[in-house]
Structures are given as structure tokens and as C-alpha cells.
Amino acid sequence: MARRTIQRLAAVGGIVGMVVASGATAAHAAPDGLTVVATRHSLLGTHTWYQQTYRGVPVLGGYYATHTDTRTGTTSIQDGRFAIKGTPAGSAAFARNRAESAVTGRLAGSLVRSAAAVIVPGDTAKLGWLVLTDTRGGSVQTVVDAASGATLSEKSAVKEVNGSGQVFSPNPVVTLQNESLKDTTSAGTFTAAYKTVTLTQLTSGVTTLRGAYASNQSSSGVTSSTRTYTYTRAQAGFEQTMGYYSITSAQEYIQSLGFTDVNNSAQKYKTTGYTDDNSYYDPSTDQITFGTGGVDDAEDAEIIWHEYGHAIQDAQVPGFGSSSQSGAIGEGFGDYWAYTMSSAVSTNTTAVPLVCIGDWDAVSYTSTTPHCLRRIDGTKVYPGDFENEVHADGEMWSRALYDISTALGRTNANTVILEAQFNFTAGTTFAAAANATVSAAQSLYGSAAAASVKAAFQARGFI
């Protein structure tokens, strides 16, 4: 149905970036005013991160990174430097020891280490003191204006505590193997579908669903001083808990594959205020919004994982999905990501097949069974079945990824797929993205794996 478009809003704004010619090195590519912070090695590359400085003082949040492909020597760059507006003070009227004592006294804590001078970017850049305080609730990072002593910002620096919550895993249709469920089915029918889970990575010192990998932005966000979030689907807190758990578990799975920089941040999400039967990821705000029409979308983890798929790709390739073919790749990957995450917690049966995506959410707008938003085992082939509609055309891409998973196994397939996406462009074509995936398979697992990946894309007409 038209309203069920589970979409990704078009990216706005430019992308800062460049490519250095083959043979260039990170050291040669980096401009002045940078200090090396760390060098890391991924599956196929070397990544060097730099701290931006201004007159030798670190710029808060300013970074520069180089990513060198170990196969070709080509280096790409991410430039996160800030423009320094105005002229920050060269010396502090409010002394370092005054900033330290003021902050630690107010927080009733002790100094972790001596405060550091930083440049705070903004409409008018300022010189500040970065104070790290050890408190009963964990470390707190405070930035103090070095001119006036005013607090410019403050946040907890600890992000790894656990809580518990009640969720569907992935949804009641799958768990109960019951395609007759409806949004209006009596509450008691769902009792056996609920599961108590550990909520990991919660931010220490707060009582809301905020953590290292997910951040609840819903209005009237639920709170718990004991970090226990147990609700039923009749309560708004249930969808908020579903969002936190599903997003966090997806990121933890990604990291288990060896990737530490694939949307490795607190993904914002919202489960209230949008009454359409639809959901979307908006790259301009980096937020996922789930609709409450029909079955609330965030009651179905497969819908959550689909939207998180868009956030993954946007994090890997800023602005991804700017053409009809790359948009279709985005929708296809989102459906595949829902499938692969669900496959770890679901039973595949004829009545409720794993290849059917969103089978709980879809009961509100489909009449045939199994209820599916879309399937990933279709037979469409490019270009004959190309409709220039990203959701319909995405079914070709998701089928190719499904075949790759079948051929290589879940772990190897997802490692190849995620690695390949780093090399996509925002407006990539089917052919270019398919060839990049074949190349990643060759580099990671050899010729046999590459041949299987190539065969999957050839079967869909992409190469």
C-alpha cells in the first residue's frame, strides 16, 4: 500500500571530503593544525585520526581522519574541522585551579586529572577549561569558560551500565507463529510473546533510555531510577524500550563482526508524535521516527532494523541514496538487515517465513497470509523489472543479499556487505555497488566467495 513506504528522507547539505591520489600517505595528506590521536586497522584499511588544534590548543570536537585502502594505497579523507570564528582569548582570566575547584565542589567529586585548555567553537569561539570529575555516578565532563568561569557544557562520560526491559523479539506473529493476530486482539493473547531482556550500554547517571548506541527522543520519555523498563504494548514505554533494545543489539552485532566505525554512536529515535502508518530515517537530523498508525511500527523489531539500515548506510557514506538506484539499494539493504537480525532470534517456518519482512506491522494493511511489508526472496531481474520506485526496485537488491547470505553464511556475508558499503558513493549504481561487493568478498575470503557473490548479482542482472 502506498502509505507503507518505510522510507529514508533525502539528504540535504554538502559533504566535506576528498580523495587523495593513489600512493599518497596520511601524513602527507593532513594539513597543519592537526595532532595524531590514534591509528587503527580495519579489515581492509588503515585509519588515522587527528585532533584539530588552533594555535596549539585542541579544538573541542574538531577532527580529521584519513582512511587508506591496504590493497590500492588510495587514501580518502573525512574532514570534521570547525571554522574558528572570532579570536579566542590567548590567556585565561579565570584560572585553571579556580575552574577545577568550582566544578569538583559543585559536583561533590574529585578531579580525574588536571584540567586542559580547549577552544570551544561556535558563533564566537572561546577559550575554555575541560574538567573531568569523578563522581558517585561516574565521570562527568565539564567545559568552563576561561574568561568568565561560566559552565558552557556538561555531560556524563560513562556509558556502560545495564538495565532490563520487556520487548517482542522480534514480534508476536513470529514468536507465537500466529498470522491471525490483529492490532485489536485481546491483550492476554500477547502474554507469551513478551520477553525480558538486558538493556546494555545505558548511560550512567541518567534514568532515561539513553546509551552508547541509542538515544530515546520520544516525548514524555520513560524513566526508571532502577533502570527497569517493563511495559506492555498498551503503554508508550513499550515502543520506547523496543527501539532502544533493537538498535543497541544491532550495533553490538556489527561490532562483533569487527567493525568499530559503522554508526558507532547514539542513534536518535522517536516513537511518539507521528500518527501515520509509516516510519522514516531523516539524515538531516540523524533521527529515526516510528509511526503509530495501525500497529505501532516500533512494536515490530524488523521495522526498527529496516530503518536502522538506512542510518548504517548514511553513517558509512554521508548522503547515501541520492539516485534512484542507490535509493533502491538503501531500501533493499534495510529489508535485508531486518531479515539478518531477525534470523538470529526467529524460527523459520512455512507459515511464518523469515523472508517475510515486517509481518506484525503488516497485519494492518495486508489481507493475505503471510502478512509481509515485503519479501526478500522475489524473482525480479534488472533492467526488465525496474520500476524507478525505490521500494519496489529494492526487492532486487535484497534478493541478491539474501542469496549471498545463503552462499557465504550469515557472518561472512554481513562482513562482506558492510565492508563493501564503505566504498559506495552517495549516488552509486547497481553495477558499481555490486562490483564493490564482489571486490570486498575477494579481499576478505578469496575467489570462491567472490564467485558466489558475483553469481548472486548476475542472477539479478546487475553485472
C-alpha positions as CSV (number, residue, x, y, z in Angstrom):
1,M,0.0,0.0,0.0
2,A,1.2,3.5,-0.8
3,R,1.3,4.7,2.8
4,R,3.6,1.9,3.8
5,T,6.8,3.3,2.3
6,I,9.2,2.8,5.2
7,Q,11.4,5.4,3.8
8,R,14.5,7.5,4.1
9,L,14.3,11.2,3.7
10,A,16.6,12.8,1.0
11,A,19.8,14.1,2.4
12,V,20.4,17.8,2.4
13,G,23.6,19.9,2.5
14,G,27.0,19.1,1.2
15,I,29.5,16.5,2.1
16,V,33.0,17.5,3.2
17,G,35.5,15.1,1.7
18,M,38.2,14.4,-0.9
19,V,40.2,11.6,-2.3
20,V,44.0,11.6,-2.4
21,A,45.7,10.1,-5.4
22,S,47.0,6.6,-5.1
23,G,50.3,6.4,-3.3
24,A,49.6,9.4,-1.1
25,T,50.1,8.9,2.7
26,A,48.0,10.1,5.6
27,A,50.9,12.1,6.9
28,H,51.3,13.9,3.6
29,A,47.6,14.5,3.2
30,A,47.0,16.0,6.6
31,P,47.0,19.9,6.8
32,D,48.7,21.9,9.5
33,G,47.0,22.4,12.8
34,L,46.4,18.7,13.5
35,T,47.8,16.3,16.0
36,V,47.7,12.5,15.6
37,V,45.4,10.9,18.1
38,A,45.3,7.2,17.0
39,T,45.9,4.8,14.2
40,R,43.5,1.9,13.8
41,H,43.4,-1.1,11.4
42,S,40.2,-2.4,10.0
43,L,39.6,-5.5,7.8
44,L,40.7,-3.8,4.6
45,G,42.3,-0.5,5.6
46,T,44.3,1.7,8.0
47,H,42.6,4.7,9.6
48,T,44.4,7.6,11.3
49,W,42.5,10.2,13.4
50,Y,43.8,13.7,14.2
51,Q,42.8,16.3,16.7
52,Q,42.2,19.8,15.3
53,T,44.2,22.5,17.1
54,Y,44.1,26.3,17.0
55,R,47.4,28.0,17.9
56,G,48.4,24.7,19.6
57,V,45.2,24.3,21.7
58,P,42.8,21.4,20.9
59,V,39.5,22.4,19.3
60,L,36.7,20.7,21.1
61,G,35.1,18.2,18.8
62,G,37.3,19.1,15.8
63,Y,38.7,16.1,14.0
64,Y,40.3,15.0,10.7
65,A,40.7,11.4,9.6
66,T,42.4,9.5,6.8
67,H,41.4,6.1,5.5
68,T,43.9,4.2,3.5
69,D,42.9,1.1,1.4
70,T,45.6,-1.5,2.1
71,R,45.0,-3.0,-1.4
72,T,45.4,0.1,-3.5
73,G,47.1,2.6,-1.3
74,T,44.3,5.1,-2.0
75,T,43.5,7.4,0.9
76,S,40.1,9.0,1.5
77,I,39.6,11.8,4.0
78,Q,36.9,12.8,6.5
79,D,37.2,16.5,7.5
80,G,35.4,17.4,10.7
81,R,37.3,20.6,11.4
82,F,35.4,23.7,12.7
83,A,35.9,27.2,11.3
84,I,37.2,29.2,14.2
85,K,35.1,32.4,14.3
86,G,36.4,35.5,16.1
87,T,39.6,35.5,18.1
88,P,39.6,33.3,21.2
89,A,41.5,34.7,24.2
90,G,45.1,33.7,24.3
91,S,45.2,33.5,28.1
92,A,42.7,32.6,30.9
93,A,41.3,35.3,33.1
94,F,39.6,32.5,35.1
95,A,42.5,30.4,36.2
96,R,42.7,26.6,35.8
97,N,42.7,25.9,39.5
98,R,39.6,28.0,40.0
99,A,37.8,26.1,37.3
100,E,38.8,22.8,38.9
101,S,37.7,23.6,42.4
102,A,34.5,25.2,41.3
103,V,33.4,22.2,39.3
104,T,34.6,19.4,41.7
105,G,33.0,21.3,44.6
106,R,29.6,21.7,42.8
107,L,29.6,18.0,41.8
108,A,30.9,16.8,45.1
109,G,33.6,14.8,43.3
110,S,37.3,14.6,42.8
111,L,39.5,15.7,39.9
112,V,40.4,12.9,37.5
113,R,43.3,14.8,36.0
114,S,44.5,18.4,35.6
115,A,42.0,20.5,33.5
116,A,43.0,21.0,29.9
117,A,42.7,24.2,27.8
118,V,40.4,23.8,24.8
119,I,39.0,26.0,22.0
120,V,35.2,25.9,22.1
121,P,33.9,26.5,18.5
122,G,30.7,28.4,17.8
123,D,29.4,31.7,16.5
124,T,32.2,33.2,18.6
125,A,35.0,30.8,19.5
126,K,36.0,30.8,23.2
127,L,38.9,29.6,25.3
128,G,37.7,27.0,27.9
129,W,38.8,24.6,30.5
130,L,37.9,20.9,30.1
131,V,37.4,19.5,33.6
132,L,36.9,15.8,34.2
133,T,35.4,15.0,37.6
134,D,35.0,11.6,39.3
135,T,31.5,11.5,41.0
136,R,29.4,8.8,42.6
137,G,27.5,8.4,39.3
138,G,30.7,8.1,37.2
139,S,32.9,10.6,35.4
140,V,31.4,14.0,34.3
141,Q,32.9,16.2,31.6
142,T,32.5,19.9,32.1
143,V,33.6,22.8,29.9
144,V,34.2,26.1,31.7
145,D,34.6,29.5,30.1
146,A,38.2,30.6,30.7
147,A,37.1,34.2,30.6
148,S,34.1,34.3,32.9
149,G,34.0,30.9,34.7
150,A,30.6,30.1,33.3
151,T,29.7,26.5,32.6
152,L,29.5,26.1,28.8
153,S,28.5,22.4,28.7
154,E,28.4,19.4,31.0
155,K,27.7,15.7,30.3
156,S,28.3,12.3,31.8
157,A,31.4,10.5,30.4
158,V,30.3,7.0,31.4
159,K,28.1,5.0,29.1
160,E,28.2,1.3,30.1
161,V,25.6,0.2,32.6
162,N,22.9,-2.4,32.2
163,G,19.2,-2.4,32.8
164,S,16.3,-4.6,32.0
165,G,13.2,-4.3,29.8
166,Q,10.3,-6.2,28.2
167,V,10.1,-6.5,24.4
168,F,8.9,-8.5,21.5
169,S,11.7,-10.5,19.9
170,P,11.3,-9.8,17.0
171,N,7.4,-9.6,17.0
172,P,4.4,-11.6,18.2
173,V,3.5,-13.0,14.8
174,V,6.9,-14.7,14.7
175,T,7.1,-15.7,18.3
176,L,3.6,-17.1,18.5
177,Q,3.6,-18.4,14.9
178,N,0.2,-16.8,14.6
179,E,-0.8,-14.9,11.4
180,S,-4.3,-14.2,12.7
181,L,-3.1,-11.6,15.3
182,K,-4.5,-8.1,14.9
183,D,-3.8,-4.7,16.5
184,T,-7.1,-5.2,18.3
185,T,-6.5,-8.7,19.5
186,S,-7.1,-9.0,23.3
187,A,-4.2,-8.2,25.5
188,G,-3.9,-11.6,27.1
189,T,-3.1,-13.2,23.7
190,F,0.3,-11.4,23.7
191,T,1.4,-12.6,27.1
192,A,3.6,-15.4,25.8
193,A,5.2,-13.2,23.2
194,Y,6.8,-10.9,25.7
195,K,10.5,-11.4,26.6
196,T,12.6,-9.9,29.4
197,V,15.9,-8.8,28.1
198,T,19.1,-7.0,29.3
199,L,19.3,-3.4,28.2
200,T,23.1,-2.8,27.7
201,Q,25.2,0.3,27.3
202,L,22.8,2.6,29.2
203,T,24.3,5.9,30.2
204,S,25.3,6.0,33.8
205,G,23.8,8.7,36.0
206,V,20.6,9.2,34.0
207,T,17.2,7.4,34.3
208,T,16.1,7.6,30.7
209,L,16.6,5.3,27.7
210,R,19.9,6.9,26.6
211,G,23.0,4.9,25.9
212,A,26.1,4.5,23.8
213,Y,24.3,3.3,20.7
214,A,20.6,4.5,21.1
215,S,19.0,7.7,22.4
216,N,15.3,7.9,23.0
217,Q,13.9,11.3,21.8
218,S,10.2,10.4,22.4
219,S,8.0,13.0,24.1
220,S,7.4,12.1,27.8
221,G,10.3,9.6,27.6
222,V,10.0,6.9,30.2
223,T,12.3,7.0,33.2
224,S,13.4,4.4,35.8
225,S,15.7,5.0,38.7
226,T,16.3,1.2,38.8
227,R,16.8,1.0,35.0
228,T,13.9,-1.4,34.8
229,Y,11.6,-0.7,31.8
230,T,8.8,-3.3,31.9
231,Y,5.7,-2.3,29.9
232,T,3.1,-3.9,27.7
233,R,2.2,-2.9,24.2
234,A,-0.7,-0.8,25.6
235,Q,1.8,1.6,27.2
236,A,4.0,4.1,25.3
237,G,7.1,2.9,27.2
238,F,6.9,-0.4,25.4
239,E,7.8,1.0,22.0
240,Q,10.5,3.2,23.5
241,T,12.1,0.1,25.1
242,M,11.7,-1.8,21.8
243,G,13.6,1.0,20.0
244,Y,16.4,1.1,22.5
245,Y,16.9,-2.7,22.6
246,S,16.6,-3.3,18.9
247,I,19.0,-0.6,17.9
248,T,21.6,-1.4,20.6
249,S,21.5,-5.1,19.7
250,A,22.1,-4.3,16.1
251,Q,25.1,-2.2,16.8
252,E,26.6,-4.8,19.2
253,Y,26.2,-7.4,16.4
254,I,28.0,-5.1,14.0
255,Q,30.9,-4.7,16.4
256,S,31.0,-8.4,16.9
257,L,31.9,-8.7,13.2
258,G,35.0,-6.5,13.8
259,F,33.6,-3.1,12.7
260,T,34.0,-0.3,15.2
261,D,33.1,2.6,13.0
262,V,29.7,1.7,11.4
263,N,27.2,4.2,13.0
264,N,29.1,3.7,16.3
265,S,27.2,6.5,18.1
266,A,23.9,7.0,20.0
267,Q,21.3,6.7,17.3
268,K,18.4,9.0,18.0
269,Y,14.9,7.6,17.7
270,K,11.3,8.7,18.4
271,T,8.2,6.5,18.9
272,T,5.7,9.2,19.7
273,G,4.0,12.1,17.9
274,Y,3.9,10.7,14.4
275,T,0.4,9.2,13.8
276,D,0.9,7.9,10.2
277,D,1.3,4.2,9.4
278,N,4.8,4.8,8.3
279,S,8.4,5.3,9.6
280,Y,11.4,7.1,8.3
281,Y,15.1,7.9,8.9
282,D,16.0,11.6,8.4
283,P,19.7,12.1,7.7
284,S,19.4,15.9,8.3
285,T,18.7,15.2,12.0
286,D,20.2,11.7,12.1
287,Q,16.9,10.5,13.7
288,I,14.6,7.6,13.2
289,T,10.9,8.3,13.6
290,F,8.3,5.5,14.0
291,G,4.7,5.9,13.2
292,T,1.8,4.9,15.4
293,G,-0.9,4.2,12.8
294,G,-2.2,0.7,12.7
295,V,0.2,-1.5,14.6
296,D,2.7,0.9,16.2
297,D,5.8,0.4,14.0
298,A,8.2,0.2,16.9
299,E,6.4,-2.9,18.1
300,D,8.0,-4.8,15.3
301,A,11.7,-5.1,15.6
302,E,12.0,-5.8,11.9
303,I,10.7,-2.3,11.1
304,I,13.2,-0.9,13.6
305,W,16.1,-2.8,12.0
306,H,15.0,-1.7,8.5
307,E,15.2,2.0,9.5
308,Y,18.4,1.4,11.3
309,G,19.8,0.0,8.0
310,H,19.3,3.5,6.5
311,A,21.2,5.0,9.4
312,I,24.0,2.5,8.9
313,Q,24.5,3.4,5.3
314,D,24.3,7.1,5.9
315,A,27.0,6.8,8.5
316,Q,29.2,4.8,6.1
317,V,28.5,7.1,3.1
318,P,27.2,10.5,4.1
319,G,24.2,11.5,1.9
320,F,23.7,7.9,0.6
321,G,20.7,7.3,-1.6
322,S,20.8,10.4,-3.8
323,S,19.9,8.5,-7.0
324,S,17.1,6.1,-7.9
325,Q,19.4,3.1,-8.0
326,S,21.3,3.9,-4.7
327,G,17.9,4.7,-3.1
328,A,16.7,1.2,-4.2
329,I,19.9,-0.3,-2.7
330,G,19.1,1.5,0.5
331,E,15.6,0.1,0.7
332,G,16.9,-3.4,-0.2
333,F,19.6,-3.3,2.4
334,G,17.1,-2.1,5.0
335,D,14.9,-5.1,4.3
336,Y,17.9,-7.5,4.2
337,W,19.2,-6.0,7.5
338,A,15.8,-6.7,9.1
339,Y,16.0,-10.3,7.8
340,T,19.5,-11.0,9.0
341,M,18.9,-9.5,12.5
342,S,15.6,-11.4,12.8
343,S,17.2,-14.7,11.7
344,A,19.2,-14.8,14.9
345,V,16.1,-14.8,17.1
346,S,13.4,-16.3,14.9
347,T,12.1,-19.6,13.8
348,N,11.7,-20.1,10.0
349,T,8.5,-21.9,9.1
350,T,6.3,-22.3,6.1
351,A,3.5,-20.4,7.9
352,V,5.8,-17.6,9.1
353,P,8.8,-17.5,6.8
354,L,11.9,-15.5,7.7
355,V,12.0,-13.9,4.2
356,C,8.7,-12.1,5.0
357,I,9.7,-8.7,6.5
358,G,7.5,-6.8,9.0
359,D,4.9,-9.5,9.4
360,W,3.5,-8.0,12.6
361,D,3.3,-4.4,11.4
362,A,1.8,-5.6,8.0
363,V,-1.3,-7.1,9.6
364,S,-2.8,-3.6,9.5
365,Y,-2.6,-3.2,5.7
366,T,-2.5,-6.7,4.1
367,S,-5.2,-9.3,3.8
368,T,-3.3,-12.3,2.5
369,T,-1.0,-14.5,4.7
370,P,1.7,-14.5,5.5
371,H,1.5,-10.8,6.2
372,C,4.5,-9.1,4.7
373,L,5.7,-5.5,4.2
374,R,7.9,-7.0,1.5
375,R,9.7,-10.3,0.9
376,I,13.4,-10.7,0.1
377,D,13.1,-13.9,-2.0
378,G,11.5,-12.4,-5.1
379,T,12.3,-13.1,-8.7
380,K,12.7,-9.6,-10.2
381,V,15.6,-9.0,-12.6
382,Y,17.2,-5.8,-13.7
383,P,16.5,-4.0,-16.0
384,G,13.3,-5.6,-17.1
385,D,11.6,-5.3,-13.7
386,F,13.0,-1.8,-12.9
387,E,10.1,0.5,-11.9
388,N,12.0,3.6,-10.8
389,E,10.4,3.2,-7.4
390,V,12.9,2.6,-4.6
391,H,10.9,0.2,-2.5
392,A,9.8,-2.0,-5.5
393,D,13.3,-1.9,-7.0
394,G,14.9,-2.6,-3.7
395,E,13.4,-6.1,-3.8
396,M,16.0,-7.0,-6.4
397,W,18.9,-5.8,-4.2
398,S,17.6,-7.6,-1.1
399,R,17.2,-10.8,-3.0
400,A,20.9,-10.6,-4.1
401,L,22.0,-10.0,-0.5
402,Y,19.8,-12.9,0.6
403,D,21.5,-15.2,-1.9
404,I,24.9,-14.0,-0.7
405,S,23.9,-14.8,2.9
406,T,22.8,-18.3,1.8
407,A,26.0,-18.9,-0.1
408,L,28.5,-17.5,2.5
409,G,26.7,-17.9,5.8
410,R,25.4,-15.0,7.9
411,T,28.7,-13.9,9.5
412,N,30.8,-13.9,6.3
413,A,28.1,-12.4,4.2
414,N,27.4,-9.5,6.6
415,T,31.1,-8.8,6.9
416,V,31.4,-8.6,3.1
417,I,28.3,-6.5,2.8
418,L,29.2,-3.9,5.4
419,E,32.9,-3.7,4.3
420,A,31.7,-3.1,0.7
421,Q,29.4,-0.2,1.6
422,F,32.3,1.9,2.8
423,N,33.3,2.0,-0.9
424,F,29.9,3.0,-2.3
425,T,29.2,6.6,-3.4
426,A,26.1,8.5,-2.4
427,G,24.6,8.0,-5.9
428,T,26.1,4.6,-6.7
429,T,24.7,2.4,-9.5
430,F,23.6,-1.2,-9.1
431,A,26.6,-2.3,-11.1
432,A,29.2,-0.2,-9.2
433,A,27.8,-1.3,-5.8
434,A,27.7,-5.0,-6.9
435,N,31.3,-4.9,-8.2
436,A,32.4,-3.3,-4.9
437,T,30.8,-6.1,-3.0
438,V,32.5,-8.7,-5.2
439,S,35.8,-7.0,-4.6
440,A,35.3,-7.0,-0.8
441,A,34.5,-10.7,-0.9
442,Q,37.6,-11.4,-2.9
443,S,39.8,-9.4,-0.5
444,L,38.2,-10.9,2.7
445,Y,37.6,-14.6,1.7
446,G,39.1,-15.3,-1.7
447,S,38.0,-16.3,-5.1
448,A,35.3,-18.9,-4.2
449,A,33.5,-16.3,-2.1
450,A,33.8,-13.7,-4.7
451,A,32.4,-16.1,-7.3
452,S,29.4,-16.7,-5.2
453,V,28.8,-13.0,-4.6
454,K,29.2,-12.3,-8.3
455,A,26.7,-15.1,-9.2
456,A,24.1,-13.6,-6.9
457,F,24.3,-10.2,-8.6
458,Q,24.4,-11.7,-12.0
459,A,21.2,-13.6,-11.3
460,R,19.5,-10.2,-10.7
461,G,21.0,-8.6,-13.8
462,F,23.2,-6.1,-12.0
463,I,26.5,-7.3,-13.5
